[in-house]
Amino acid sequence: MAATLYEWKAYADKQLREKNKFTDALAFLEAKTQVDRLYIFLGLAAFVFAYLMVGYFANFVCNLIGSVYPAYFSIKAIESSSKDDDTLWLTYWVVYGTFSLMELFGDILLFWIPLYWFLKCVFLIWCMLPGTYSGSQLIYHRVIKPLFLRHQGQIDTAISKAAEKAGEVIDGVKQRKNK
């Protein structure tokens, strides 16, 4: 347990020392306060999580966290030469999309769950984690992939029928326009 905690601390410290605007701001705060940037980051994270429990617009903050960070790293993955990071972030987006679809239909029930936005944010962060701790890898390989493979033929048929109907509608609109 201690080794894992040490690995996470080293990983977080490495990420917080990469050169970007956020870490520049952390470096500025670190210089002004003489507090290590890791502790500043943890303090900010604690504030955000507390806000998610009781604050207004918690849904906005949660969805911002679940979208902006992964979008940024997805763009970096697209621009890199490695295929592994592409697969990692595509898997995240498949899980995120599936979760969002389920959330859309279960919204009326989810509203009643105490601390829902906090729990959702923790779930999304778990899905973003790298390596063997990644929730998106676990959910994709244990739930989504088996369901998809089992129903792939039916899904392909439904998509083909929908595309065919959409084509008929477009052709009908074009014919009416030409009259």
For each residue, the residues with C-beta under 8 A, 3 or more apart:
1: 4 5
2: 5 6
3: 6 7
4: 1 7 8
5: 1 2 8 9
6: 2 3 9 10
7: 3 4 10 11
8: 4 5 11 12
9: 5 6 12 13 38
10: 6 7 13 14
11: 7 8 14 15 130
12: 8 9 15 16 38 41
13: 9 10 16 17 38
14: 10 11 17 18
15: 11 12 18
16: 12 13 23 26 37 38 41
17: 13 14 23 37
18: 14 15 23
19: 23 24
20: 23 24
21: 24 25
22: 25 26
23: 16 17 18 19 20 26 27 37
24: 19 20 21 27 28
25: 21 22 28 29
26: 16 22 23 29 30 37 40 41
27: 23 24 30 31 37
28: 24 25 31 32
29: 25 26 32 33 35 37 40
30: 26 27 33 34 35 36 37 40
31: 27 28 34
32: 28 29
33: 29 30 40
34: 30 31
35: 29 30 39 40
36: 30 39 40
37: 16 17 23 26 27 29 30 40 41
38: 9 12 13 16 41 42
39: 35 36 42 43
40: 26 29 30 33 35 36 37 43 44
41: 12 16 26 37 38 44 45
42: 38 39 45 46
43: 39 40 46 47
44: 40 41 47 48
45: 41 42 48 49
46: 42 43 49 50
47: 43 44 50 51
48: 44 45 51 52 61 65
49: 45 46 52 53 118 121
50: 46 47 53 54 55
51: 47 48 54 55 58 61
52: 48 49 55 58 61 62 115 117 118 121
53: 49 50 58 115 117 118
54: 50 51 58
55: 50 51 52 58 61
56:
57: 60 61
58: 51 52 53 54 55 61 62 117 118
59: 62 63 117
60: 57 63 64
61: 48 51 52 55 57 58 64 65 117 121
62: 52 58 59 65 66 117 118 120 121 124
63: 59 60 66 67
64: 60 61 67 68
65: 48 61 62 68 69 121 124 125
66: 62 63 69 70 96 120 121 124
67: 63 64 70 71
68: 64 65 71 72
69: 65 66 72 73 128
70: 66 67 73 74 89 92 93 96 128
71: 67 68 74 75
72: 68 69 75 76
73: 69 70 76 77 85 89
74: 70 71 77 78 89 92 93
75: 71 72 78 79
76: 72 73 79 80 85
77: 73 74 80 82 85 86 88 89
78: 74 75 86
79: 75 76
80: 76 77 85 86
81:
82: 77 85 86
83: 86 87
84: 87 88
85: 73 76 77 80 82 88 89
86: 77 78 80 82 83 89 90
87: 83 84 90 91
88: 77 84 85 91 92 130 134 136 137
89: 70 73 74 77 85 86 92 93
90: 86 87 93 94
91: 87 88 94 95 134 136 137 140
92: 70 74 88 89 95 96 127 128 134 136
93: 70 74 89 90 96 97
94: 90 91 97 98 136 140 144
95: 91 92 98 99 127 135 136 139 140 144
96: 66 70 92 93 99 100 124 127 136
97: 93 94 100 101
98: 94 95 101 102 139 144
99: 95 96 102 103 123
100: 96 97 103 104
101: 97 98 104 105
102: 98 99 105 106
103: 99 100 106 107 110 120
104: 100 101 107
105: 101 102
106: 102 103 109 110
107: 103 104 110 111
108: 111
109: 106 112 113
110: 103 106 107 113 116
111: 107 108 116
112: 109
113: 109 110 116 119
114:
115: 52 53 118 119
116: 110 111 113 119 120
117: 52 53 58 59 61 62 120 121
118: 49 52 53 58 62 115 121 122
119: 113 115 116 122 123
120: 62 66 103 116 117 123 124
121: 49 52 61 62 65 66 117 118 124 125
122: 118 119 125 126
123: 99 119 120 126 127 135
124: 62 65 66 96 120 121 127 128
125: 65 121 122 128 129
126: 122 123 129 133 134 135
127: 92 95 96 123 124 134 135 136 139
128: 69 70 92 124 125 134 135 136
129: 125 126 133 134 135
130: 11 88 133 134
131: 134
132: 137
133: 126 129 130
134: 88 91 92 126 127 128 129 130 131 137 138
135: 95 123 126 127 128 129 138 139
136: 88 91 92 94 95 96 127 128 139 140
137: 88 91 132 134 140 141
138: 134 135 141 142
139: 95 98 127 135 136 142 143 144
140: 91 94 95 136 137 143 144 145
141: 137 138 144 145
142: 138 139 145 146
143: 139 140 146 147
144: 94 95 98 139 140 141 147 148
145: 140 141 142 148 149
146: 142 143 149 150
147: 143 144 150 151
148: 144 145 151 152 155
149: 145 146 152
150: 146 147
151: 147 148 154 155
152: 148 149 155 156
153: 156 157
154: 151 157 158
155: 148 151 152 158 159
156: 152 153 159 160
157: 153 154 160 161
158: 154 155 161 162
159: 155 156 162 163
160: 156 157 163 164
161: 157 158 164 165
162: 158 159 165 166
163: 159 160 166 167
164: 160 161 167 168
165: 161 162 168 169
166: 162 163 169 170
167: 163 164 170 171
168: 164 165 171 172
169: 165 166 172 173
170: 166 167 173 174
171: 167 168 174 175
172: 168 169 175 176
173: 169 170 176 177
174: 170 171 177 178
175: 171 172 178 179
176: 172 173 179
177: 173 174
178: 174 175
179: 175 176
